Amino acid sequence: MGDNVESGIYSIKDALAIAQRLELDLVEISPTANPPVCKVTDYKKFLYELKKKQKEIKAKSAKIVVKEIRLGPNTDEHDFNFKLKHAIKFLEEGAKVKVEVFFKGRSIVYKDQGEIKLLQFASLLEDYGKVEKLPLLEGKRMIMIIAPKK
């Protein structure tokens, strides 16, 4: 029933009388239960604790961030290493990394080179993350996802 009140089944009139006597509110906790569950408590305090619980749950839930890195099938070594450093930083921050090789125009004939670049990228990131999704060709893009190691 609530603070300083013995729990039991009461009529609405009795429950309201008890709440009034204690100068508190009768708060319905579970309206779908049979009979409905109510509690004698301060309504503002009840709302405060409810918001506090929801905030705690929200804080505990992990937010998954996905960072994207784009490469070309003929990306040179300097650019490759530059993007690799960024990927390492993203993985250390706890974000997933989506590595994408984009084929412009007729460069689609270099699918093998694109896949080699992605696999090379994954092997160099082995210490920081694990491949969640292997290279897969979707239209003019080849995509691979790397998740951070816990």
Secondary structure, DSSP 8 states (H G I E B T S, - for coil): -BTTB--S---HHHHHHHHHHTT-EEEEEETTSSS-EEEEE-HHHHHHHHHHHHHHHHHHS----EEEEEE-TT--HHHHHHHHHHHHHHHHTT-EEEEEEE--GGGGGGHHHHHHHHHHHHHHTTTTEEEEEEEEEETTEEEEEEEE--
